[in-house]
């Protein structure tokens, strides 16, 4: 059962919390647990099954799927305060593709068991509606990611990735290896390395071990 200190976090981030009855709120609380996940740990895969709903108290999660060739395709990332609804794919029957979830940093998560979430969702039309709204929002992100991979040239994708990371961290230094960038972008490390070297030659970025520093943001924005 969840420690009382985390009731406020649960009530703040759980969808439609104020629309639940006291009994339904208590059922969620009784089936919620605070869990700690180490960086690089796999939280959900086809063997582990459905994880239930995850609320991120601290950390970063990467949600991805696999191609038929076993290539990892990042769908999106979630940060502190976000809720991971596709981890409860067993509750949302229309989601039929496999979802994998990896911790990109040490994480503290509130995990709500899928059986309790499903029971309340089936009883409460508000929770059902907002659950499908959240799922639709994430699937729109997935569709956008797929369109980017299929129809946008890699130099543009990489420029956008670097700019987004810079804006998210409020820093011109992206502290990631080429391998990490490749994993997040769903491509091979060699492809990332080759394009970063081109960016470096053009004076867009400066490369050091485990770090990419943007030195010409305007050029990346133009690209």
N, C-alpha and C positions, 0 to 999 in steps of 0.2 A: 504494500500500500504506500501511496505517496506521502512523504513527510508534509506536515501542515505548512511548513515554510514555503512550499512550492504551490500551494493552492492558488495563490494570486497569479502566478505565472500561467497556470493551467487555465484559470478563468479568463485571463487576458487574451490568450492565443488560441484557445479551443474554439472552433467555429460554432456560432449560434449558442454560446454558453448560456446567455441570459434567457434564451427561448426554451431551455430544458427545464423540466420539472425538478424539484428537489430530489426526488427518487432517482431520476435519470442522471443528475449531477453526481449523486453519491455513487451510482454504479460506475461511472467513468473514473471517479476518484479511487474507488476500491480496486480498479483494474489498471491503474497507472503506476508506473515504476520509474524512478530516476536511474538511468544506466550510464556508465562511463565507457567510452569507446576509444581505443588507441588509434593514433594516426596510421593510415594505410590499411586499417582493418576493414574487412568486407562485412557489411551489416546484413545484406540481403542478397541471396542468390537462388538459383533454382533448387538447390538441395535444402537450404534453410527454410524456404517457403515464405509465407506472408508474415511480415514483421509487425503489422498493425500501423497505427498512426504515430508519427514521430514529431515531437515538438523540439526544436533545437534551442536548448538553454545556452549552449556555448559551442562554437566550432563551425565547421564547414563540411557539407556532404556533397558528394558527386553522384548524380543519378545517371546511369548509362544502360545501354543494351549492347548486344553482340550481334554482329553480322553472321551469315552462314559460314564465313571463313574464320570466325572467331575474333574478328577485329572489334575492338571496343569503340563505341560511338557515344560520346558524351551528349546527354540530352539537355541537362542544365545543372546548375549548382544552387545549393541552399545555404543561407548564412544564419547567424544567431537571430532568434526570434521568428524564423520561418517555420512553417508546418509542412511536413512531407506527407502528402495524401496518397501518392501513387505507391507508397510502401504498403498501403492497405488494399492492394489490387485484388485480393481475394474477396473484399467486401464490394468492390465496384465490378460487377460481373462483365461489363462490356470491355474491360481491359484484358486483352488476351495475349499480349506479347510479354516476354520475360523482362523484369526490371531488376537491375543490380544497383546496389548502393554502397559506396565506399566513403570512409572518413578521410578527408584531406588534411585534417588537423585533429588533435586530441579533442574529443567531443563529450559533452554532457547532454543527454537526451531524455525527454519524458516520453516513455513508450506506453501507448494505450493498446491493450490487447484487442485484436480484431473482433473477437466474439462479442465483447461488451460494446464496442463501437457499432457493430452491425445491428445489435439488438436495439440500441437507442436510435440509430438512424431509421430503422424500420418502423419505430413508434412515433418519430418526430419529423414532421414534414419540413420544418425549418432546417434541421440538420441535414436531411436528405438533399434539399435544394442547394444549400451552400457547399456540401460535399461535391456534388456534381459540378457546381460552378468552379470550385478550386481545381477539380480534375480537368475540366475543359480549359481553364487558363493554362495549366501545365502542358496539356496536349497541344495547345496553340504554340507554346514555346518549342515543343518538340517538332512541330511542322515547320516552324521558321528555321530551326537548326538544320533540318533535312534539306530545305530549300537552299540554304547557304552552302551546304556541302555539295549539292548537285549543280547549282547554277552560278555560283560566285567564284571567281578566280582566287587561287590561294593567296596571292600577294595582298589582295583586298581583305580577305578574311583575316590574315595575320595582322595587318595594319589595324583593323577594327578590334581584334583581340587585345593587342598591346595597348591601344587607347582606352579600352574598357577597363583593363586591369589597372592602368595608371589612374583613371578617374576613381575607381573603387577604393584604391589604397591612398589616394591623394599624394602620389609620389611618382616621379619619372623613372624610378628603378623597379623593375619587375623581378622579384627574387624567385625565379623558377629556372630549372634546368630545361634543356631542349627536350628531354624525354617527358617532363611534366607538361610542357606546352603541347607536345604532340598528343599526349593522352587526352588532354582537355579538348583538343581540336579534332580528335578522331582521325589522325593521320600518322604517318611514319616519322620517326625522329630525324631520319636523313632529309626528309622534305623540309622540315622546320629548320634544320641546320643550314641547308642550302639557301633558303630564302632569307634567313637572318644574316648570313654572310653577304648576300646581295644588298640587304638593307644597310649593313655596316659599310660596305664599299661606297654606297650612295650617300653616306653621311646621315642616315636616319637614326641609327642606333649605335651604341657602343657595347661590345660584348666582352664580358669577363666570366670567370667560372661561376656557374650557378646564378647568373644575373644578366639581365638585359636592361640597359639604360637608354631611354629615349632622349635624343639630343636635338631632334628636329621634328617636333610634334606637328607643325604646320604641314610638313611634307607628308606625314602619315595621314593627316586629315584630308589632304588633297587626294591622296591615293584612294 
